[in-house]
Amino acid sequence: MSFNYKFLKRKLKYKNFSLENLNNFDIEKIRIWRNSQRKVLRQNSIISKKKQISYFNNYILDQTKKKFPEVILFGFKKDGILIGYGGLVYISWENKRAELSYLLKTELNKNQKIYENYSTKYFKLAKKFGFERLKLNRLYTETFIYRKKHMINLESSGFKKEGVLRKHNIKNNKTINVIVHSIIK
């Protein structure tokens, strides 16, 4: 089964990188990546296989059928191989904005040069998708304050720091600040 959004009938490409609709066989990889990278996600607990399948087969599949979905998830591929995923969440069609999400395959985060290179390609494709295909005006992100290198990657891709959401999330029973970045069309 594929999670086919009308917006991604044609994959979006840049060199050998692409954004594409996700398939059923991608969701277990995503679950494993999310569980191993909870430190950088709003997710605090482990996602079970059953919960992951239910989320995709119920919520995400339903989103793919909507003319104006609240969430659009896609696979990030290099040479046709899934290396990450992300999407636009909390989409406000009337205000033409969405939050950009992004997660690379866990092993790829260990090499800073690869992480920077792939992140740059992802942000380029995601901006093209949001601004050209969806006709949005604003993309924004929320990043935990301790993710300095990720914020540098955002800023080198044109995102501007907007401010700090003080004590906005809880990680390991501690409240942490979140940095908001955005980019305007």
N, C-alpha and C positions, 0 to 999 in steps of 0.2 A: 504494500500500500504506500502511496505517496501522499504527502501533505501539500497539495497543489494550490497555491495562491494564484489567482488570475494575474497578479502583478509580476509573477516570475515564470510565466509560460515560456518566455525566452530568458535563459540564464544571462546574467550580467557578467561580462568578462573584462579583465585587465591583464594583459600579457598572459601568463599561464595560471592566473588566479581567477576564481569565479564565485559568484553567489548563486545558489540554486535551491530549488525546493528540496526539503528533507524527505527521506524515505523511511519506511518502517525499520529497516536494518540500522539506521543512524541513531535511533533513540537510546539503545543500550550504551553505545559509545559516549553519547552526551551525558547519560546518567553517571557513568564511571568518571568522566572528566569533572562533572559538577561535584560529585562526592569527594573527589581528591583535592578540589580547589575551593572548598568552602570558606577558607580564610579571605578570599577576595570577592565572595558573593554574599548577597543578603541571606542566602540559605544557611541555616544553622544546623539542621539535622540531616542525617543520611536519608537519601531517597531510595526506597525499595524498588525492585523491578516492577512489582504490581502497581505501585503508585505512579511510576513513570509511564507505564503503558496506558494506564487510565487517563492520565493528564493529556497525553497526546491523542489517544483515540476518542476522547470525549471533548475536552476543551479546544485543543489545537485544531482537530479535524472540523469542529464546528466553526472556528474562526476562518478557516479556508473557504467556507461557503458564503461568508458575508460579503456584501458589496463594500462595506467599510469596516474591516476588522479592527479590534482593539489591539491585537497582537499579530505581527508577521514575523515568523521565525524562518531562518534559512541556513543552509549549509555553506560553509566557507571551504572551498576546495583549491588545491594546487595540483595541476596536472591530472585533474579528475578524481583526486583522492581527498576525502574529508579530513581537514586539518583543524577545523574549528567550527563554531556555529555562533549565531547571534541573531539579532533582529531588531525590530522596532517594537517597543512596548509602550503601554499607556498612550496610545495614539489618540490625539485629539484632532479629528478631521476638521471640526469647525474652527479651531484655532491654528490649524496647519502646523502642528508640532508633535514630536515623539521623542521618547527616551531611547537612546541607542544602547544595545547590550552586545557583549562580545566575550567569547571564551575560546582560547586556543587549546588544542590537544595538550594534555599535561606535560608530556616530555618536551614539547617545543618551548615551554616557558623557562627551561633551564639554561638556554643559550640566549643571552641578551641581544646579540646581533640578529639572530633569527627572529626573536620576539619583536624587535623594532622593525625589521624588514616586513614581516608578515602583518604586523599591526598597521603599518603605513598603507599596505595594499588593501587591507580590510576597510580602513577608514575611507580610502579613496572610493572603493566600490559602494560602501554604505551611504556615503554622501550622494553619489550619483543616483543610487536607488531612491533615497528619500527625497531629494530635490527634483530630479528629472522624471522619474516614473510616478512617484506619489504626489508630486507638486506641493510638498511640504515647504514651510518657510524656516523652520527651526528644528535642529536636532540638539539634544542635550544628554549629558551623562552625569552619573553620580559615582564618585570614586572615594573609597576609604582613604583617609588622610595618610596612611602609612604606605600607599602605593605610589611613591615618588616617580619611579621610572615610567609607570603607566601614564602619569600626568604629563611627563615630558613628551611622551609619544603623542598624546592628544594635542598638546600645544604645537608640536612640530607639524601636525596635520591640519592646523588652522583653527582648532578649538580654542576659545578664550575662557579663562577662569572667570567665573561670575561671582562666586562667593562660597561661604562656608555654612553648612547646615550643622549647627552646634549640637553635639550629643544626639545625633540623628538616628544612629543604629546601635544595636547591642551585639557585640562579639565577645565570646568567652566571658560572659557576665560583666562586661565593661562597656560603658557608653563611649562611642567614638564619633568624631567629627567626619563629615562627608563633604567633599569638594565638588561643586557643580561647575561643569564646563559646558559651553554651547558653541554652536556655529550657526550662522544665519546664511540663507541662500544668497 
